[in-house]
Amino acid sequence: MNIKQAAFLVAFTVTVLMTVGTLSVNAHHAFTAEFDGTKPVQLSGVVTRMDWVNPHSWIYIDVPQADGSVVKWEIEAGAPNAMFRRGWNKNSIPVGTEIVVEGYRAKNGKNIANGRNVTFPDGRKMFVGSSGTGAPVDGADPTER
């Protein structure tokens, strides 16, 4: 390798590293950073949208209230790849499907939950949670791990 090739290689490497260093990183979080394992929630509602994005998929549902109003909820699910490995696909949960979601409320009080299980109208129950994040297992308090 001559000096021009070495200089080009160094310049190219520096440019690549600088470019990669400026990309925004969407950091993954532990369950306990955003959700409260002592506040389980069960929501019955109609799916309005599902986003298959990293690092977590999201299910959006409209939950009817006793007074006739509707509360919009956002349900954090596992990563798309993990969901696919569990048997989910992009057609598993069409808009308009009535589901029951079991999960845990967000600490900030917003209508956001970390989903654990989704039950479909035919009785099928599928795991939707994020494993390995400190989320409760079978109702256990994640702070006791």
C-alpha positions as CSV (number, residue, x, y, z in Angstrom):
1,M,0.0,0.0,0.0
2,N,1.5,3.4,-0.9
3,I,1.1,6.6,1.0
4,K,-1.8,7.9,-1.1
5,Q,-3.8,4.7,-0.5
6,A,-3.0,4.8,3.2
7,A,-4.0,8.5,3.5
8,F,-7.3,7.7,1.6
9,L,-8.0,4.8,3.9
10,V,-7.4,6.9,7.0
11,A,-9.6,9.7,5.7
12,F,-12.4,7.3,4.7
13,T,-12.3,5.6,8.1
14,V,-12.4,8.9,10.0
15,T,-15.3,10.1,7.8
16,V,-17.3,6.9,8.4
17,L,-16.7,7.0,12.2
18,M,-17.7,10.7,12.3
19,T,-20.9,10.0,10.3
20,V,-21.9,7.0,12.5
21,G,-21.1,9.0,15.6
22,T,-23.6,11.7,14.6
23,L,-26.6,9.3,14.0
24,S,-29.2,9.5,16.7
25,V,-29.5,6.4,18.8
26,N,-32.8,5.2,20.2
27,A,-31.8,3.7,23.5
28,H,-33.5,0.7,24.9
29,H,-34.8,1.1,28.4
30,A,-35.5,-1.2,31.3
31,F,-39.1,-1.9,32.2
32,T,-38.7,-0.2,35.6
33,A,-37.5,3.0,34.0
34,E,-41.0,3.8,32.6
35,F,-43.5,1.3,33.9
36,D,-44.8,0.3,37.4
37,G,-44.9,-3.4,38.0
38,T,-47.1,-2.9,41.0
39,K,-49.8,-1.2,38.9
40,P,-51.3,-3.9,36.6
41,V,-54.0,-2.8,34.1
42,Q,-56.5,-4.7,32.0
43,L,-57.8,-2.8,29.0
44,S,-60.6,-3.8,26.7
45,G,-60.7,-1.8,23.5
46,V,-60.7,-1.6,19.7
47,V,-57.4,-1.6,17.8
48,T,-56.9,1.7,15.9
49,R,-53.3,1.1,14.7
50,M,-50.3,-1.1,15.2
51,D,-46.7,0.1,14.5
52,W,-44.0,-2.5,13.9
53,V,-41.0,-0.3,14.8
54,N,-37.8,-0.9,16.8
55,P,-37.0,-1.1,19.6
56,H,-40.7,-1.8,20.5
57,S,-43.9,-2.5,18.5
58,W,-46.9,-0.4,19.6
59,I,-50.6,-1.2,19.7
60,Y,-53.0,1.7,19.8
61,I,-56.5,1.0,21.2
62,D,-59.7,3.0,22.0
63,V,-61.1,2.0,25.4
64,P,-64.7,2.9,25.9
65,Q,-65.7,4.3,29.3
66,A,-68.9,4.0,31.3
67,D,-69.9,7.6,30.5
68,G,-69.7,6.9,26.7
69,S,-66.4,8.6,26.2
70,V,-63.4,6.9,24.7
71,V,-59.8,6.9,26.1
72,K,-56.9,6.3,23.7
73,W,-54.2,4.0,25.0
74,E,-50.8,3.2,23.7
75,I,-49.5,-0.3,24.4
76,E,-45.8,-1.0,24.2
77,A,-45.1,-4.5,22.9
78,G,-41.9,-6.5,22.1
79,A,-39.5,-5.8,19.3
80,P,-40.9,-6.7,15.9
81,N,-38.4,-9.6,15.5
82,A,-39.4,-11.0,18.9
83,M,-43.1,-10.7,18.0
84,F,-42.6,-12.5,14.7
85,R,-40.8,-15.3,16.5
86,R,-43.8,-15.7,18.9
87,G,-46.1,-16.2,16.0
88,W,-47.3,-12.6,15.4
89,N,-47.3,-11.1,11.9
90,K,-48.5,-7.8,10.4
91,N,-52.0,-9.2,9.9
92,S,-52.4,-10.7,13.4
93,I,-54.2,-7.7,14.8
94,P,-56.2,-5.8,12.2
95,V,-57.7,-2.4,12.9
96,G,-61.1,-2.8,14.3
97,T,-60.3,-5.9,16.3
98,E,-61.6,-5.9,19.9
99,I,-58.9,-7.1,22.3
100,V,-58.2,-7.3,26.0
101,V,-54.7,-6.2,27.0
102,E,-53.1,-7.1,30.3
103,G,-50.1,-5.1,31.2
104,Y,-48.6,-2.4,33.5
105,R,-49.2,1.3,33.7
106,A,-46.7,4.0,32.9
107,K,-45.2,5.7,35.8
108,N,-45.8,9.1,34.3
109,G,-49.6,8.7,34.5
110,K,-50.2,8.9,30.8
111,N,-52.4,6.4,29.0
112,I,-49.5,4.2,28.1
113,A,-48.9,0.6,29.2
114,N,-46.4,-2.1,28.8
115,G,-48.3,-5.0,27.4
116,R,-48.0,-8.5,28.6
117,N,-50.8,-10.5,27.1
118,V,-53.4,-9.8,24.4
119,T,-56.6,-11.8,24.3
120,F,-58.5,-12.0,21.0
121,P,-62.3,-12.3,20.6
122,D,-61.9,-16.1,19.9
123,G,-60.2,-16.6,23.2
124,R,-56.6,-16.9,21.9
125,K,-54.1,-15.3,24.2
126,M,-50.7,-14.2,22.9
127,F,-47.7,-12.9,24.8
128,V,-46.8,-9.4,23.6
129,G,-44.4,-8.3,26.3
130,S,-40.8,-7.4,26.2
131,S,-38.7,-10.2,27.7
132,G,-35.5,-9.5,29.7
133,T,-36.4,-5.9,30.6
134,G,-37.3,-6.4,34.2
135,A,-41.0,-6.7,33.5
136,P,-42.9,-8.8,36.1
137,V,-43.1,-12.5,35.4
138,D,-46.4,-14.1,36.4
139,G,-47.3,-11.1,38.5
140,A,-44.1,-10.9,40.4
141,D,-42.8,-7.4,41.5
142,P,-39.8,-6.6,39.2
143,T,-38.1,-4.8,42.1
144,E,-37.8,-8.2,43.9
145,R,-35.5,-9.8,41.2
